[in-house]
């Protein structure tokens, strides 16, 4: 993440709780990290889950567990791990931890999506999937027999 971030987008929250967003610092599939201020004067970063992640009970559990684990040895300025908008705010020096919160929320969901994609792909055929040789021979015999019979009938009808 760069130090200054990127400009806020039209749909980005400007204020959540006591946090006032100034810029986007980074994002993952699970959410966005914003640069801003907590309580008007403390430089901070806020991780906000996207609505799809916030609607996923498993992602919420992972996010809440990651926030609780972080709060044991770091400063968490504020958090709303459940609700319509799910977020956590940490001091600006812990900006990488904010991205880690989002990655924790998406970790298992991404694995489930990858597993589903893998399951959708048909397995590559192997030599075991080929028909036995006699099936091929029988098919050729039937095809040649039909061809010979059709040729015989055409000759008979045309004479």
N, C-alpha and C positions, 0 to 999 in steps of 0.2 A: 504494500500500500504506500502511496506517496504521502508526503507530509501535508500538502494543502488540499488534496482531494479534488473531486470534480464537482461542478455545479449541481445543485439539487434539481431534480426533475419535477415536472408539474404535479405528479401524484405523491411526491414524497412528503412525509409529515414534517412540519416545521417545528412543532412543539409536542412533546409527550412527557407528561408529568412535569418535572422541573428541568427537563432537558430541552435546549433550543438548538436545532440542527443548523449547521452552517454549510456543510459540504458532504458529498458521498466519498467514503474512503475505499470501499471495496464491496464485493458481493459474492454470494455463493448461490447455489440452487435453492437453499433454504431461506435466504434473507439478505439484508443489506446492512452495512456498517456505516454510520454517519459520524462526522466530526462536528463538535459543537461545544456548548457550555452547559454545565450542571449548576443549577441554582444561581444563574446569572454571572458567575465569576470563576468557576472551576473548569479548566479545560478537560473535556471528556469525550469518550466515544460511546456510541449506543448501537447495539446489535438489535435489529428488528426482524422478526420472522415474517416471511411472506404469508398471505392469507391461506394458501394451500398447506403450508407447513403448520400454521397455527391451527388448522382444522384437523390435523392428524394427531390423534391422542398419543401415539408412540413417539412422534417427533417432539411433542410437548413434554413428555416424560423425560426424554433425553436432554432437552434444553434445560429443563428445571434441575435435573441432576447435575448438569455441567455448571449451572449458576451456583448451586449449593456447594459443589466441590471447590469452585473458584473462591467463594466467600470464606472458606476455611483458612486460606493462606494469602488472599489478596483482598483489596478493597473493592467492594461492589457498591457503587454509589446509590443505585436504585434498581429495582427490577419489578416486572409484572409478568411472571412466567405463565399465567393463565389469564384468559380474557379475550376480548375482541382483537386487541392489538397486543402482541407478546413482545417484550423487550427487556433488555438489561443494559445498564450504564456502568462503565468502568473508567478510571482515570485515563487520560490520554496516553500516559506511558505504558499502559497495558493494552494498547490498540490491537496487537496481535492476538491477545486473549479473546477479544470480541469476535474476531473471525473464527477462532477455535470454538466458540459457543455455537456459531451457526453450523460449522462443520460437524459438531457433535449431533446437532438436531437432524442433519441430513444423512449422516453416515449410514445408518441401517436402511433408510429409505432408498438410498442410491444403490446399495447392495441388492435390495429386493427388485428394483427396476432392472438392474443388470441381469439378475437371475431370470426375470420374466422375459427379457429380450433373448437371452440364450435359449430358453425353453421354446420360444416361438420359431427359432431357426431350425429347419429340418436337418437332421444329422446327415453328414456326407455319406453317400452310398459306399459300401465296401464290397469286396469280392463275395462275401457271404450273402449279399443282397441280390446277386445275379441269379437268374433262373438256372436250374440244372441243365446240363447239356441236352438231355433228352427232350426237354420242353422246346428248346430251340429247333432240334431236328424234327420233331412232330409238327411244329409250326411251319417249317419249310416244306415238309411233305404235303401238308394240307394246302398250302399256297400253290405248289406246283400242280397238285391234282386239280384244283379249281381252275387253274390256268389252262391245263390240258383239256378239261371237260368243256370249258367255254370255247376254246379253239375248235374242238370237234363239232360242237353244236353249230357254230358259225359256218363251218365248212359244209355241214349237212344241209342247213337251211338255204345256203346260197347255191347249191347245185340242183 
